[in-house]
Amino acid sequence: MNFLKKIAMDLRDSYKTLILAFLIAAAFWIVVSINVFPTIEDEIGNIAVTAQPTEYMEQNNLKIVGDFNKMVDIRIEGKRYDITGLGANDFTASIDLSQIRAKGTYTLPVNVVPSTDNESSVINISPSSVTLIIDEIVSREFTVEGTAPGISLAEEYYMDEITASPAQITLTGSSNILDKVTKVEARSVLSGEIRESHETQSELIIYGSGGARIISDEIEVSAESVSVNIPIYKQKELPLTFSLSNYSPNFDTDSLKYTIQPPFITVAAPDDSIDFISELDIGTIDISDIRLNQVATIPITLPDDYKNLSGNTNARIVWDIADYGKLDYTITDIGISNAPDNFNVSLITNEITITAIGPSDRLAALNSNDFIVTANLLGTNIMTGAQDVALNITIKGSKQKCWVSGSYKATVYAQPKPEETEE
């Protein structure tokens, strides 16, 4: 019995000893923790701030513009063993863009959280907020103006309109920037005197109001390169001339005086072919179309690749026939020539009145017998029955200075010849 009591008393004393030892150990741990592993503060700098565009911003072409290389510094708190050795890569700084619904300038708070497994607490962020510009990204088409300020032309050469290829480009970027664009220029890199056409590379220049250049890395251009086309022509002043037609072989063409207005034009050609042209024939005038007190007009036409630098689209032929007159003559002697062998052809028309123009004294000396009037059937499709055919009219005499004005017809009757029968 005494033995058991002694064991119980020893256990009670040991229990008190264990409790006391635990309390002493806990107190010792608290003292050590406070002195060896205290709660401290530290500063970490140059943490990059990120701003992730939201789905709404992407769908509505909203984008952060300008320089957004934002950095923040932070002050953290934690146990020495927790925060010792932490750096900028152990934290993430970000801006919440979920409330952005339109372009504008926004000042938003910066949120910093640990990006690695550490027990630190962020107690200060500097700066605590950042200002950023949100703009709408748009695409707009602009006409490109080609220029070549560094070139000069040799004498007798002409430069046509300089063009750019492509002639239209699309610029994509901030609406605030594109709203200021007034002109896009493709400036040729070519310089010096030139004598032939060129297609050259260019420098693309974007202008704003007042002629100031707009230089921005945020503008995207649809074309990788723009070329400048410089068309060069050789120019020459050419006198105008024309031809007379349908006059009689005995007509004295030198007797018909006239002036051409303008007497010449300046023509530009894309090659040296113009060197071999001494005058420009603008067309033909039928002598029968010449009228008293009337001016003939001939369109001035050039090959497609030639240019009329003078700009005159028509030439006026002014006849020098102040002393000329016109008279009517009645003709009854009308002949037929070149009738087909298989038709008997006779005239239904017995008489025509024609008008002649010429020097008044020459007209007065003419009479009806001085006109040879013939229905020439050569090349005419003769059919059975009556039909009108053109008349050829010639005035007798050499070096004739008068001519018949207008065109005339007579009516003939054709009857097939009976077929010959063998006896």
C-alpha positions as CSV (number, residue, x, y, z in Angstrom):
1,M,0.0,0.0,0.0
2,N,2.8,2.5,0.9
3,F,4.5,1.6,-2.3
4,L,1.5,2.5,-4.4
5,K,1.1,5.9,-2.6
6,K,4.7,6.7,-3.3
7,I,4.3,6.0,-7.0
8,A,1.2,8.3,-7.1
9,M,3.0,11.1,-5.4
10,D,6.0,10.8,-7.8
11,L,3.6,11.0,-10.8
12,R,2.0,14.1,-9.5
13,D,5.4,15.8,-9.0
14,S,6.5,14.8,-12.6
15,Y,3.2,16.2,-14.1
16,K,3.9,19.5,-12.4
17,T,7.4,19.4,-13.7
18,L,6.2,18.7,-17.3
19,I,3.8,21.6,-17.2
20,L,6.4,23.9,-15.8
21,A,8.9,22.8,-18.5
22,F,6.3,23.4,-21.2
23,L,5.5,26.9,-19.9
24,I,9.2,27.7,-19.7
25,A,9.8,26.5,-23.3
26,A,6.8,28.5,-24.6
27,A,8.0,31.6,-22.9
28,F,11.5,31.0,-24.3
29,W,10.0,30.6,-27.9
30,I,8.1,33.8,-27.6
31,V,11.3,35.7,-26.5
32,V,13.3,34.1,-29.3
33,S,10.7,34.9,-31.9
34,I,10.5,38.5,-30.9
35,N,14.2,38.9,-30.9
36,V,15.3,36.6,-33.7
37,F,12.3,36.7,-36.2
38,P,10.7,40.1,-35.7
39,T,7.9,41.6,-37.9
40,I,9.7,44.1,-40.2
41,E,9.0,46.4,-43.2
42,D,10.8,46.6,-46.5
43,E,10.6,48.6,-49.8
44,I,10.6,47.1,-53.2
45,G,10.8,49.2,-56.4
46,N,10.3,49.1,-60.1
47,I,7.3,46.8,-60.3
48,A,5.8,47.0,-63.8
49,V,2.1,47.8,-63.9
50,T,0.0,45.8,-66.3
51,A,-3.4,46.7,-67.8
52,Q,-5.2,43.9,-69.6
53,P,-7.9,45.2,-72.1
54,T,-11.3,43.7,-71.4
55,E,-13.4,41.9,-73.9
56,Y,-15.7,44.9,-74.2
57,M,-12.7,47.2,-75.1
58,E,-11.5,44.8,-77.8
59,Q,-15.0,44.5,-79.3
60,N,-15.3,48.3,-79.4
61,N,-11.8,49.1,-80.6
62,L,-10.8,50.8,-77.3
63,K,-7.1,50.8,-76.6
64,I,-4.6,52.4,-74.2
65,V,-2.6,54.9,-76.2
66,G,0.6,56.7,-75.4
67,D,3.5,55.6,-73.3
68,F,2.4,53.1,-70.7
69,N,5.7,51.9,-69.2
70,K,4.4,52.5,-65.7
71,M,6.3,51.4,-62.6
72,V,5.4,51.5,-58.9
73,D,7.3,51.1,-55.6
74,I,5.8,49.3,-52.6
75,R,6.3,49.0,-48.9
76,I,5.6,45.5,-47.4
77,E,5.3,44.1,-43.9
78,G,6.1,40.6,-42.7
79,K,8.3,38.3,-40.7
80,R,11.9,38.7,-41.4
81,Y,12.2,35.1,-42.6
82,D,9.2,35.6,-44.9
83,I,10.1,38.9,-46.7
84,T,13.9,38.7,-46.7
85,G,15.0,38.3,-50.3
86,L,11.7,39.3,-52.0
87,G,12.0,41.4,-55.2
88,A,9.9,43.0,-57.9
89,N,9.3,39.6,-59.6
90,D,7.5,38.4,-56.5
91,F,4.6,40.9,-56.9
92,T,2.1,41.7,-59.6
93,A,0.9,45.3,-60.1
94,S,-2.3,45.7,-62.2
95,I,-5.1,48.1,-63.1
96,D,-8.7,47.0,-63.4
97,L,-10.2,48.2,-66.7
98,S,-13.6,46.6,-66.3
99,Q,-15.3,50.0,-65.9
100,I,-14.0,51.4,-69.2
101,R,-16.9,52.0,-71.6
102,A,-15.7,54.9,-73.8
103,K,-12.6,56.7,-74.8
104,G,-11.2,59.3,-72.5
105,T,-8.6,60.0,-69.8
106,Y,-8.9,57.9,-66.6
107,T,-7.1,57.8,-63.3
108,L,-7.3,54.3,-61.8
109,P,-5.9,52.7,-58.6
110,V,-3.0,50.3,-58.8
111,N,-3.5,46.9,-57.2
112,V,-0.4,45.0,-56.0
113,V,-0.5,41.4,-54.8
114,P,2.1,38.7,-54.2
115,S,2.8,36.6,-57.3
116,T,4.7,34.0,-55.3
117,D,4.0,32.1,-52.1
118,N,5.0,34.6,-49.4
119,E,3.4,35.9,-46.2
120,S,4.0,39.6,-46.8
121,S,1.4,42.3,-46.7
122,V,1.5,45.4,-48.9
123,I,1.1,48.4,-46.7
124,N,1.8,51.2,-49.3
125,I,1.9,51.7,-53.1
126,S,3.6,54.6,-54.7
127,P,2.1,56.0,-56.9
128,S,-1.2,54.6,-55.7
129,S,-2.9,55.3,-59.1
130,V,-1.9,56.0,-62.7
131,T,-3.5,58.1,-65.4
132,L,-4.0,56.5,-68.8
133,I,-5.6,57.6,-72.1
134,I,-8.2,55.3,-73.7
135,D,-8.9,56.0,-77.3
136,E,-10.9,54.4,-80.1
137,I,-8.7,52.7,-82.8
138,V,-10.1,53.4,-86.3
139,S,-9.2,52.8,-89.9
140,R,-9.5,55.6,-92.5
141,E,-8.7,55.7,-96.2
142,F,-6.6,58.6,-97.6
143,T,-5.6,59.7,-101.1
144,V,-1.9,59.6,-101.5
145,E,-0.4,62.7,-103.3
146,G,2.8,61.8,-105.3
147,T,5.6,64.4,-105.3
148,A,9.1,64.7,-106.6
149,P,10.6,67.9,-105.3
150,G,14.2,66.9,-106.0
151,I,13.9,66.6,-109.8
152,S,14.3,69.1,-112.7
153,L,13.4,68.8,-116.4
154,A,15.6,69.2,-119.4
155,E,14.6,71.7,-122.0
156,E,11.7,70.7,-124.3
157,Y,10.4,68.2,-121.8
158,Y,7.1,68.1,-120.0
159,M,6.1,66.4,-116.8
160,D,2.6,65.1,-116.5
161,E,0.8,64.6,-113.3
162,I,2.8,62.7,-110.7
163,T,0.8,59.8,-109.2
164,A,1.3,57.4,-106.3
165,S,0.8,53.7,-106.4
166,P,-1.3,52.7,-104.6
167,A,-3.3,55.9,-105.0
168,Q,-5.3,55.1,-101.8
169,I,-4.0,53.8,-98.5
170,T,-5.6,53.0,-95.2
171,L,-4.3,54.4,-91.9
172,T,-5.2,52.6,-88.7
173,G,-4.6,54.2,-85.3
174,S,-6.0,56.5,-82.6
175,S,-9.0,58.5,-83.7
176,N,-7.5,61.5,-81.9
177,I,-4.5,61.3,-84.2
178,L,-6.3,60.4,-87.4
179,D,-8.8,63.3,-86.9
180,K,-5.8,65.6,-87.4
181,V,-4.5,64.1,-90.6
182,T,-5.1,66.5,-93.6
183,K,-2.8,65.0,-96.3
184,V,-0.7,62.0,-97.1
185,E,2.3,62.5,-99.4
186,A,4.5,60.0,-101.2
187,R,7.7,61.9,-101.8
188,S,10.0,60.4,-104.5
189,V,13.6,59.8,-103.5
190,L,14.7,60.7,-107.1
191,S,16.8,63.8,-107.6
192,G,18.5,65.6,-110.5
193,E,17.6,66.3,-114.2
194,I,15.6,63.7,-115.9
195,R,14.5,63.1,-119.5
196,E,12.4,60.0,-119.2
197,S,9.6,58.6,-117.1
198,H,10.4,56.9,-113.8
199,E,8.8,54.8,-111.1
200,T,10.6,55.3,-107.9
201,Q,10.3,54.4,-104.2
202,S,9.2,57.1,-101.9
203,E,9.1,58.5,-98.3
204,L,5.6,58.5,-96.9
205,I,4.8,61.7,-95.0
206,I,1.6,62.3,-93.0
207,Y,0.6,65.9,-92.5
208,G,-1.7,67.6,-90.0
209,S,-3.2,71.0,-89.9
210,G,-0.9,73.9,-90.8
211,G,1.4,71.5,-92.7
212,A,3.0,70.0,-89.6
213,R,4.2,66.4,-89.9
214,I,2.5,63.8,-87.8
215,I,5.1,61.2,-86.6
216,S,3.6,58.4,-84.5
217,D,4.6,54.7,-84.1
218,E,0.9,54.0,-83.3
219,I,-0.2,54.6,-86.9
220,E,-0.3,51.5,-89.1
221,V,-0.2,51.9,-92.9
222,S,-1.9,49.4,-95.1
223,A,0.8,49.4,-97.8
224,E,4.3,48.2,-97.1
225,S,5.7,50.6,-99.7
226,V,4.3,53.3,-102.0
227,S,5.9,54.1,-105.4
228,V,5.8,57.4,-107.2
229,N,5.2,57.5,-111.0
230,I,6.8,60.4,-112.8
231,P,5.6,60.6,-116.5
232,I,7.9,62.6,-118.7
233,Y,7.0,63.7,-122.2
234,K,8.9,65.4,-125.0
235,Q,7.1,68.4,-126.3
236,K,7.0,70.2,-129.6
237,E,5.1,73.0,-131.3
238,L,3.5,71.6,-134.5
239,P,1.8,73.7,-137.3
240,L,-1.7,72.5,-138.2
241,T,-2.7,71.4,-141.7
242,F,-5.6,69.7,-143.4
243,S,-6.5,68.1,-146.8
244,L,-9.1,68.9,-149.4
245,S,-11.1,66.0,-150.9
246,N,-13.6,65.4,-153.8
247,Y,-12.3,68.2,-156.0
248,S,-11.9,67.9,-159.7
249,P,-8.4,67.2,-161.1
250,N,-8.6,70.5,-162.9
251,F,-9.3,72.5,-159.7
252,D,-6.5,74.9,-158.7
253,T,-6.2,74.1,-155.0
254,D,-3.6,76.9,-154.6
255,S,-6.3,79.5,-155.5
256,L,-8.3,78.7,-152.3
257,K,-6.9,80.8,-149.5
258,Y,-7.5,80.2,-145.9
259,T,-6.1,80.6,-142.4
260,I,-6.2,78.0,-139.6
261,Q,-7.0,79.1,-136.0
262,P,-4.9,78.3,-134.1
263,P,-2.1,77.9,-136.6
264,F,-0.2,75.5,-134.3
265,I,-0.5,73.7,-131.0
266,T,2.1,72.3,-128.6
267,V,2.0,68.5,-128.4
268,A,3.7,66.2,-125.9
269,A,4.7,62.6,-126.7
270,P,5.9,59.8,-124.4
271,D,8.9,59.1,-126.6
272,D,11.1,60.6,-129.3
273,S,8.6,59.8,-132.1
274,I,7.6,63.5,-132.1
275,D,11.0,64.4,-133.4
276,F,10.0,63.0,-136.8
277,I,6.8,64.9,-137.1
278,S,7.0,68.4,-138.8
279,E,3.2,69.2,-138.9
280,L,0.0,67.9,-137.6
281,D,-2.7,66.8,-140.2
282,I,-6.0,67.3,-138.4
283,G,-8.3,65.9,-141.1
284,T,-10.0,66.4,-144.4
285,I,-12.6,68.8,-145.7
286,D,-14.8,67.9,-148.7
287,I,-14.7,70.8,-151.1
288,S,-18.4,70.5,-151.7
289,D,-19.0,71.3,-148.0
290,I,-17.4,74.7,-148.2
291,R,-20.0,77.5,-147.9
292,L,-19.7,81.3,-148.2
293,N,-19.6,83.2,-144.9
294,Q,-19.1,80.0,-143.0
295,V,-16.2,78.8,-140.9
296,A,-15.3,75.1,-141.1
297,T,-14.4,73.3,-137.8
298,I,-12.2,70.2,-137.5
299,P,-11.8,68.4,-134.2
300,I,-8.2,68.1,-133.1
301,T,-7.5,64.5,-132.2
302,L,-4.2,62.9,-131.0
303,P,-3.1,59.4,-130.4
304,D,-4.1,58.1,-126.9
305,D,-0.6,58.4,-125.5
306,Y,-0.1,62.0,-126.8
307,K,-1.1,65.1,-125.0
308,N,-2.4,68.4,-126.3
309,L,-0.7,70.9,-124.1
310,S,-2.4,73.9,-125.8
311,G,-5.8,72.6,-124.9
312,N,-7.4,73.5,-128.2
313,T,-10.0,70.8,-129.0
314,N,-11.0,72.2,-132.5
315,A,-9.4,74.1,-135.3
316,R,-11.3,76.7,-137.3
317,I,-10.7,77.0,-141.0
318,V,-11.4,80.6,-142.0
319,W,-11.8,80.9,-145.8
320,D,-10.3,83.9,-147.5
321,I,-13.1,84.3,-150.1
322,A,-14.3,87.8,-149.5
323,D,-14.6,88.4,-153.3
324,Y,-16.3,85.1,-153.9
325,G,-19.9,84.6,-154.7
326,K,-22.3,81.8,-155.6
327,L,-24.6,81.2,-158.6
328,D,-27.2,78.6,-159.5
329,Y,-27.1,76.8,-162.8
330,T,-29.8,74.7,-164.4
331,I,-28.4,71.5,-165.9
332,T,-30.4,69.5,-168.5
333,D,-27.5,67.5,-170.0
334,I,-27.1,64.6,-167.5
335,G,-25.1,61.5,-168.6
336,I,-24.9,57.9,-167.4
337,S,-21.6,56.0,-167.2
338,N,-20.5,52.5,-166.2
339,A,-24.0,51.0,-166.6
340,P,-24.0,47.2,-165.9
341,D,-24.3,45.0,-169.0
342,N,-27.3,43.1,-167.8
343,F,-29.5,46.2,-167.3
344,N,-31.0,48.9,-169.5
345,V,-30.7,52.1,-167.5
346,S,-32.3,55.4,-168.3
347,L,-32.8,58.7,-166.6
348,I,-36.0,59.7,-165.0
349,T,-34.6,63.1,-163.8
350,N,-34.4,65.5,-166.7
351,E,-33.2,68.6,-165.0
352,I,-31.3,69.6,-161.8
353,T,-30.2,73.0,-160.4
354,I,-26.7,73.2,-158.9
355,T,-24.9,75.8,-157.0
356,A,-21.3,76.9,-157.7
357,I,-19.0,79.0,-155.6
358,G,-15.9,80.9,-156.8
359,P,-14.5,84.3,-157.7
360,S,-17.4,86.4,-158.8
361,D,-15.9,87.2,-162.2
362,R,-15.3,83.6,-162.9
363,L,-18.8,82.6,-161.9
364,A,-20.2,85.2,-164.2
365,A,-18.3,83.7,-167.1
366,L,-19.8,80.2,-166.6
367,N,-22.9,78.8,-168.1
368,S,-24.7,75.5,-167.9
369,N,-22.7,74.0,-170.7
370,D,-19.5,74.4,-168.6
371,F,-20.6,71.6,-166.2
372,I,-20.2,67.9,-166.9
373,V,-22.8,66.0,-164.9
374,T,-22.7,62.3,-164.9
375,A,-24.5,59.5,-163.0
376,N,-21.6,57.2,-162.5
377,L,-23.0,53.7,-161.7
378,L,-19.7,52.1,-161.0
379,G,-20.0,50.2,-157.7
380,T,-23.7,51.0,-157.4
381,N,-26.0,48.1,-156.6
382,I,-28.5,48.4,-159.5
383,M,-31.9,46.9,-158.9
384,T,-35.0,46.7,-161.1
385,G,-37.0,49.8,-161.0
386,A,-36.4,53.4,-160.0
387,Q,-33.6,54.5,-157.6
388,D,-31.5,57.6,-156.8
389,V,-27.9,57.6,-157.6
390,A,-25.2,60.2,-156.8
391,L,-24.0,62.6,-159.5
392,N,-20.4,63.5,-160.4
393,I,-20.1,67.2,-161.4
394,T,-17.0,68.7,-163.0
395,I,-16.4,72.2,-164.2
396,K,-14.6,72.3,-167.6
397,G,-11.3,74.1,-168.0
398,S,-7.9,73.8,-166.5
399,K,-6.8,75.6,-163.3
400,Q,-10.4,76.0,-162.4
401,K,-11.0,78.2,-159.4
402,C,-14.7,77.5,-158.9
403,W,-16.4,74.5,-157.4
404,V,-19.8,72.9,-157.0
405,S,-21.3,73.3,-153.5
406,G,-23.3,70.5,-152.1
407,S,-24.1,67.0,-153.3
408,Y,-26.7,66.0,-155.9
409,K,-28.6,63.0,-157.0
410,A,-30.7,61.9,-160.0
411,T,-33.3,59.2,-160.3
412,V,-32.6,56.4,-162.8
413,Y,-34.8,53.5,-164.0
414,A,-33.3,50.1,-164.5
415,Q,-34.8,47.3,-166.5
416,P,-33.1,43.8,-166.9
417,K,-32.0,43.1,-170.4
418,P,-33.8,40.1,-172.0
419,E,-31.7,37.0,-172.1
420,E,-30.4,36.1,-175.6
421,T,-31.7,32.9,-177.0
422,E,-29.9,30.6,-179.3
423,E,-31.5,30.0,-182.8
